[in-house]
């Protein structure tokens, strides 16, 4: 007479997950002054806006979002990162028979493999969720960053124009409209 | 235009082939007749229905070819290459640079005859023999180190690929050979056939912007324009994100290398076909990136970086507008006493004729539309 026995298998998976998304571009800065001076103006303007110097780059970190600008070239990168740890556990019962069919070792091994696959699949789903979070965080902030950098570039250009005008002659009149961003400089050469 | 061929001699008999102007037919074997039929198919002198079955069947290689066969192959190459280049665009009265000066006329009027003579090495004959011997899947693959091939050899390989590129099985088999997959001219005319693989650094357009190579590219300007225009207009039907990205990456690499070679050889005129493409493509001021990416299915890759990469790749041809504008600016600064003054004036006249300012401005605007960090409030509005 055959007897059935139950095999209980447990597996666990602990993993650190991370996801990121990034957009790289280049600021359009007119070379009104020599490149080194334009870079200096850009550096000053960005430091006023919370960027910190790290080697030759300017970096601002805020809640998982990192904006990096190279003032020499105008290259900019906006990166969003998310991370999480998962500690997954799973348990499974299988049955074996002592007369015919696979032995306990085989049943246990199969059950462990299936549990591991299941845990990896669940970790993969977590990874995909993290990736979606990172991408949504990036997309959600791009507009604001674009507007802010646009203002910074306009300020840099205006300052460069003033310096250039001063080098050409005597400035007779200068009017600036902060709302529209227009700047008119009259110079007597 | 004259072509010379070096080949082997031996005996052969059976079938007779006629050389134009020859009073009596030359005897050739069945194998040699098939080889000649394939060669003439490349030059559109034999219909595909006759030649394709020969390409898909295997034949026993003879010990050697007869002198008559070698002579007839040489004659076919000499006349066929000339006819091909003339038909492709060599017949057109056009202007191209010669020693930094614009020269008018048809291809053979712009250059002396002795500069137009193409030379073929034994590799050309070996290639034709291999094609005739090998069955459709074409194993083993025929390939030769690039440095051993003459310009004439490369032209033959190019013309052969052009003739069979619509036959998927044969074209796929040929692409397994580096003599085809790393052939700059084949790549430039058919970038979509080679997507998905990275371009080796050894692929260079240097020899196609000087000497005889540049003359061939001159003749192919119209074909280049038509092919690239067709490719751009069909991008809107590509549904797969990866496919569009790979296509754009290959196009960017090819155009970048060709432009660098043309600039290095002071032959901007060889890149003129791209001005024609932009002029005919960007006819409306209201075009947007969806013209190129509107066919993409689904939301695309999960990462914004990957989606952006595909969108940028789709506009790889438009992104060449920056380079063209740089050339135009450089040309405008060339002075009367500068060495490149005549060439610069020529480029500017072509730029005006092909509405370069309008088309490159539109191209730049469309490229900027896909950039999420581009700020439309640029300093352009500043007045001094």
Interface residues (C-beta under 8 A of the other chain):
Chain A: X21 X22 X23 X25 X28 X30 X76 X78 X128 X131 X132 X135 X138 X139 X142 X145 X146 X147 X149 X150 X153 X154 X157 X158 X161 X165 X181 X182 X183 X184 X185
Chain B: X302 X303 X304 X305 X308 X371 X372 X373 X374 X375 X377 X378 X379 X381 X382 X383 X384
